[in-house]
Amino acid sequence: MRIGELSTRTGVSRRSLRYYEEQGLLVSSRSPSGQRHYDDEHVQRVQLIQAFLAAGMSSSTIATMVPCMAEPSRRKAQKALAIMSHERARLSSAMDGLTAARSALDQLIEVNRKYLTKSAEVES
């Protein structure tokens, strides 16, 4: 299938598919005229890439897992698990930081509300 059909079947833009190739996430064969060609396995690969992206993984991190996707084995599955566990820890840390920032902002909002309440009482 050509890139347009892969795009239609996966819901991923042609531009994104080209980007995936540039990043080493996807490999196509080429016709003599240079057109990209894909097979049904590429549909599953693109869906997996989309799942990893939706999970917050960067394309460069996903690229480290390409060998695990291409030829699964116990050793490669362990490597993929280590990468995903690391990414989960990174996301958890980011979430903790955002939670702390939200708490700090909540405190500032409360200080501002108290100021407004006192200002309104003084003006009355």
C-alpha positions in Angstrom: 0.0 0.0 0.0 1.1 3.6 -0.5 1.4 6.3 2.1 -2.1 7.6 1.4 -3.7 4.3 2.1 -1.6 3.8 5.3 -2.7 7.3 6.4 -6.4 6.4 5.7 -6.2 3.1 7.5 -4.4 4.5 10.6 -5.9 8.0 10.8 -2.3 9.4 10.9 -1.4 12.2 8.5 1.1 11.6 5.7 3.3 14.2 7.2 3.4 12.3 10.5 4.2 9.0 8.7 7.1 10.7 6.9 8.2 12.1 10.3 8.1 8.5 11.7 10.4 7.4 8.9 12.8 10.3 9.5 12.9 9.3 13.2 13.6 5.6 12.4 10.2 4.5 13.8 8.9 3.2 10.5 10.7 1.8 7.5 9.1 1.6 4.0 10.3 0.0 0.8 10.6 2.2 -2.2 9.5 1.8 -5.8 11.9 2.6 -8.6 10.2 6.0 -8.8 10.7 6.6 -5.1 7.2 6.1 -3.8 6.9 4.6 -0.4 5.3 1.2 0.0 4.0 -0.4 3.2 2.4 -3.7 4.1 -0.3 -4.6 6.7 2.3 -4.9 9.4 2.9 -1.2 9.1 -0.7 -0.5 10.1 0.0 -2.3 13.5 3.3 -0.5 13.9 1.8 2.9 13.3 -1.0 2.1 15.8 1.7 1.0 18.4 3.6 4.2 17.8 0.4 6.2 18.3 -0.2 4.4 21.6 3.3 5.2 22.8 2.9 8.8 21.8 -0.4 9.0 23.6 1.3 7.6 26.7 3.6 10.6 26.7 6.7 9.0 25.2 8.9 11.0 22.8 9.7 9.8 19.3 13.4 9.4 20.3 12.4 7.1 23.2 10.1 5.1 21.0 13.0 4.8 18.5 15.0 3.0 21.2 12.2 0.4 21.3 12.0 -0.2 17.5 14.2 -3.3 17.7 11.8 -4.6 20.4 8.9 -4.1 18.0 10.6 -5.5 14.9 11.7 -8.8 16.3 10.3 -9.5 19.7 12.2 -11.7 22.1 12.4 -12.1 25.9 15.5 -10.0 26.1 14.0 -7.2 24.0 10.7 -7.4 25.9 12.8 -6.9 29.1 14.5 -3.9 27.5 11.1 -2.4 26.4 9.8 -2.9 30.0 12.8 -1.1 31.4 12.3 1.8 29.0 8.5 2.0 29.7 9.1 1.8 33.5 11.6 4.7 33.2 9.1 6.7 31.2 6.4 6.1 33.8 8.7 7.3 36.5 9.4 10.4 34.4 5.7 11.1 34.0 5.1 10.5 37.7 7.8 13.0 38.6 6.3 15.6 36.1 2.9 15.1 37.6 4.2 15.6 41.1 5.8 18.8 40.0 2.5 20.0 38.4 0.6 19.1 41.5 3.0 21.1 43.6 2.7 24.1 41.2 -1.1 23.9 41.4 -1.0 23.9 45.2 1.3 26.9 45.2 -1.1 28.7 42.8 -4.1 27.7 44.9 -2.4 29.4 47.9 -1.7 32.5 45.9 -5.4 32.6 44.7 -6.5 32.2 48.3 -4.3 35.1 49.5 -5.7 37.2 46.7 -9.3 36.3 47.6 -8.7 37.2 51.3 -7.2 40.6 50.1 -10.3 41.3 48.0 -12.6 40.4 50.9 -10.7 42.7 53.3 -10.7 45.5 50.6 -14.4 45.2 50.1 -15.0 45.4 53.9 -12.9 48.5 54.2 -14.7 50.2 51.3 -18.1 49.5 52.8 
